[in-house]
Structure formats: structure tokens, C-alpha cells
Amino acid sequence: MNTSLGVLRFEPPKKDHWNTLETRYDQEAKSWDKKLRRLGFCEGYRTLLAREKISVSKDRPIRIQDQGIGTGEASLALVESLFEQGVKNVDMIGVDISNEMLAYAQQKFEQRTIPFRGVKGNIESLPFQDGSIDIIISSHVLEHTQRPLKVLSESERVLAPDGTLILMMTRCNPITISIQKEWFVQCARSRKLSAVLKDFGLRDLRWPAYPSSPICNWLSFCCIARRG
Ligand SMILES: C[S@@+](CC[C@H](N)C(=O)[O-])C[C@H]1O[C@@H](n2cnc3c(N)ncnc32)[C@H](O)[C@@H]1O
């Protein structure tokens, strides 16, 4: 499974890496937004998702699931862009292994009076019905998971027919090696990822750049796909 997205993963030095990831993210939660802002991702998520109009029906609440929501910046950017397009209601679910991250996300959605449900759990096994979600956003989390292919198969299962998957991932290059080493994440090569997503029945793949920041484009890429 280590090479499942096409690249090496630095092996965690400790056997309990997967158990302690939750604690590490709990500790990161307080400073996470600062980190995102410093690297340009708050602006990056907003400008990218404002430009990439995700087509949805506007006559009912849009069911959105953010996998590894963190402090909620990516899904807030998505929701803002949907509201700009005339969507009136969203039904927002954030999944994360970190309670602290979920608490920050919840606070942001509550401040904007956007309905939000936080679910603590591992995205390798999602407690949602088949075909129940219109949009999945997964931003810099797939590379953290122990079984990324299992996550993608779960995403495909819960996405409604014609639903959209928005995937942002750490790019594989010399600059991101320090991130890989710090977090033991796997990076993806877009050619391999493209083949994997198509195998899972996703189609109409597009790879928009972050319009606002070269740093975001060095560190990360985005792929948007639809469920066939
Ligand atoms: C790099 S952060 C990204 C946060 C957010 N999506 C963003 O773009 O700012 C990864 C997040 O995924 C969560 N996470 C990592 N592995 C996970 C898993 N297997 N299931 C659910 N959440 C996970 C972490 O707790 C953390 O909040």
C-alpha cells in the first residue's frame, strides 16, 4: 500500500505513529490557521474555489462532506463560492480524527450561522450511506492516511451519482520533502492519481492551479472529478 499513489512514503519511525497522529493534530489546531495564512492557503482555497464553479442543484440543501476538515478553511471557501452561485442552503459535515480541529471548524461555521455537523472519525471508514453526499472536499488529508485507496473507495461509495470530489494533495518535489519527513505523508504523482481515480469510476478530471499563489502551487495540487 505504500506506493499506492505512486510515490514513496517516509516510513514512520515509531510503530504508534497512527495512534499519535490525532494528538499531534490536536496540538496543531490552535496555530493551524496561522500556518495556512502564512503559506497562502486561506487565499489559495478561496481564489481556486471561487473560480472553479462546482455545478449543483440550487433547489435543495447541498450535502457537503469535508474529510479531514481541520479548522474548516477549505470548506468555508467552498461554501462561500456556492453561495456566490446562488445556492441558499448547505448541509455541512466535517469529519476529522482531531477533536480540537473539529472544535475550531464548528466555531467558524456557527459564527456564520451555517449548519454544521462535526463527526470524529477516521475517513478510511465513513459512517454515511451510499450515494448520500453531493460534494466531498478532501484537502491535504489523503496523504496522511494509512490506506489511501480505502479512503478513495469510501469516497466513491458515499458520493451521489454525478457528485463532485475536490481533492487537494501535497505535491511531490524537493520542497515538500521536509513536509513528508515531518508528517510521514505520502505524496501523489498526478499521472498515477489520475489512473487511480478513473479506476474508482470518477470522470471529467480537471487540475486547476491556485490562482493566487505560487507557493501553494509548489506545495500542492488540486484535482476535481465527478462520480460517473
Ligand atoms: C494537513 S491537515 C489539513 C486540514 C484541512 N483540510 C486544511 O486543508 O487546512 C490534515 C487534517 O486531517 C486530519 N486527519 C488526518 N488523518 C485523518 C484520518 N485518517 N481521518 C480523519 N481525519 C484525519 C487531521 O486531524 C487534520 O485535521
The ligand as an SDF file (V2000), in Angstrom:
LIG
                    3D

 27 29  0  0  0  0  0  0  0  0999 V2000
   -2.9230   18.7190    6.9190 C   0  0  0  0  0  0  0  0  0  0  0  0
   -4.3990   18.8750    7.8630 S   0  0  0  0  0  0  0  0  0  0  0  0
   -5.4930   19.5980    6.6720 C   0  0  0  0  0  0  0  0  0  0  0  0
   -6.6660   20.2830    7.3060 C   0  0  0  0  0  0  0  0  0  0  0  0
   -7.6330   20.9760    6.3450 C   0  0  0  0  0  0  0  0  0  0  0  0
   -8.2640   20.0600    5.4320 N   0  0  0  0  0  0  0  0  0  0  0  0
   -6.9260   22.0700    5.5960 C   0  0  0  0  0  0  0  0  0  0  0  0
   -6.8150   21.9880    4.3720 O   0  0  0  0  0  0  0  0  0  0  0  0
   -6.4980   23.0310    6.2510 O   0  0  0  0  0  0  0  0  0  0  0  0
   -4.9740   17.2040    7.9570 C   0  0  0  0  0  0  0  0  0  0  0  0
   -6.2420   17.0490    8.7880 C   0  0  0  0  0  0  0  0  0  0  0  0
   -6.7310   15.7300    8.5870 O   0  0  0  0  0  0  0  0  0  0  0  0
   -6.9790   15.1040    9.8380 C   0  0  0  0  0  0  0  0  0  0  0  0
   -6.7420   13.6670    9.6340 N   0  0  0  0  0  0  0  0  0  0  0  0
   -5.5560   13.0390    9.4180 C   0  0  0  0  0  0  0  0  0  0  0  0
   -5.7580   11.7320    9.1940 N   0  0  0  0  0  0  0  0  0  0  0  0
   -7.1100   11.5250    9.2710 C   0  0  0  0  0  0  0  0  0  0  0  0
   -7.9420   10.3740    9.1480 C   0  0  0  0  0  0  0  0  0  0  0  0
   -7.4380    9.1770    8.8700 N   0  0  0  0  0  0  0  0  0  0  0  0
   -9.2900   10.5290    9.2850 N   0  0  0  0  0  0  0  0  0  0  0  0
   -9.8190   11.7620    9.5710 C   0  0  0  0  0  0  0  0  0  0  0  0
   -9.0690   12.8750    9.6980 N   0  0  0  0  0  0  0  0  0  0  0  0
   -7.7340   12.7660    9.5550 C   0  0  0  0  0  0  0  0  0  0  0  0
   -6.0420   15.7890   10.8280 C   0  0  0  0  0  0  0  0  0  0  0  0
   -6.5130   15.7040   12.1480 O   0  0  0  0  0  0  0  0  0  0  0  0
   -6.0370   17.2160   10.2870 C   0  0  0  0  0  0  0  0  0  0  0  0
   -7.0700   17.9850   10.8240 O   0  0  0  0  0  0  0  0  0  0  0  0
  1  2  1  0
  2  3  1  0
  2 10  1  0
  3  4  1  0
  4  5  1  0
  5  6  1  0
  5  7  1  0
  7  8  2  0
  7  9  1  0
 10 11  1  0
 11 12  1  0
 11 26  1  0
 12 13  1  0
 13 14  1  0
 13 24  1  0
 14 15  1  0
 14 23  1  0
 15 16  2  0
 16 17  1  0
 17 18  1  0
 17 23  2  0
 18 19  1  0
 18 20  2  0
 20 21  1  0
 21 22  2  0
 22 23  1  0
 24 25  1  0
 24 26  1  0
 26 27  1  0
M  CHG  2   2   1   9  -1
M  END
$$$$
